[in-house]
Amino acid sequence: MSLWKRGSLLVAIFLLPVFLGGAAAQQAGKAGNGDAARGKKVFQENGCFLCHNTESDEAKRPPAPSLKGVFKRPLHKLADGTEHKDHTDEMIRKIVTEGTRAMNPRGAVLTDEELNDLMAYLHIL
């Protein structure tokens, strides 16, 4: 095997994990059918950031909880007494579309695509 071929093979071997890691990161940003980058824009344009913190675990405007790590949380109660056993896509979608005692429903405001994008964004927090 020539030096050129061996060098090319070594470069390919070392770069393969980089390419695979980049693809995995892109998929992580696309939970379900949504796109996290567009979901962040949906979050901002619809004013979600006014009440929900995404940078820390601190509540920005109680009873609105921080959404940082929302899908990784154990059993807990919200400030308004609502008990959350686990956080699933279905549960979060229902809260967003139907609202809660403290949050107006967004079901009539967001398209299915925007909701998918928002969910993808929430998954990477």
N, C-alpha and C positions, 0 to 999 in steps of 0.2 A: 504494500500500500504506500503510495507516495506521501511525502511530507504534507503536501497541500490537502490531500484527502483526509489524512489523520487530523490535521488542524481543523478542518471544517467539521469533522465528526465531533471533536472535543468541544468546539464552540456550540454546536447543536445540542450536545448533552448538557452543557452548563446553562444554555438559554431556555431549554424546554421548561424547567420549573418556573422561570420568570413568566413565560407566556401562559402557562397553566394557572399560575397564581393570579395574573391579571384577569383572566377569564372568570375565575372563581369570584373575584372581587366585583366584577361587573354583574354576575348573577346574584350576588348578595344584595346588590342595590336594586334588583328587579324582583322583589318578592311577588309571587303570583304573576299576574299580567301587568303589574305596575312598574313605573320607573321612579326611583327614589329622588332623583334630581328634580323631576317635574313635581313630585309629591311635596318637596320642600317649598316649591313655588306656590302650590295650592295652599299649603299650611300658612304661608305668609300672606298671600293675596286674600284669603278668607278670614284673616284676623285671628286665627287660632293662637298665634304667638302672644296676643294681648293677655290671654289668661293662662296658657299652658307653657311652662318652662321646658326647654329641651337641652339646656346646657348644664343644669345641675338637678339634684333631687329635690331641691326646695320648691315648694308651691309658690307660684308667682302671685296668683290671686285666688286664695282659698274660697270656695271648696274645689277649684279646678286643680287637679293634681299635675305634678311634673310628668312629662311623658318620656323622660330619659329612661331607657331600659324598660319600657312598659311591658314588653313581652317576656321579660325575665323575672318578674316580680312574684314573690310568694303570696300566700293568703294574707289579705289585709282589709282594713276598712277605710273608706274615704271620710273626709271631714264631715260630710252630710249623713254619715251612718251607713251608706251603701257598702255591702260586703262583696269583695271580689275574691273568688277562690282561685281563678286562674285567668290569664289573658289570652284569648284566642282571637283569630281573625274575625270569626263570626260575632263574638261579643263586642269587639271594638267597632266593627261595622254597624252593629245594631245601635250602639251608643251614639255614633256619629250621625246615622241617618234618622233615628227616632228621638234622639236627645235624652236628657235626664231632667230631674227636678231643677238642676242648676244650669243646664246648657240647652239652648234651643236646638231643635232638630235641623240637620243640614241635608236631609234626604232630597228635598226639592231644589236645593241650591247646587249640589255637586252632581256632575255626570258620573256614570259608571267608570269611565276612564279616569276621571279626577279622583274618585274614591279609591280605585286600584293604585294610583300613583301615591296618594296619601298613605295608604297602608304600607306600601313599599318603603316610604320615608320613615314611618314609625318603626319599622323593623330594623332600621340601621341606627336608631338612636341609642 
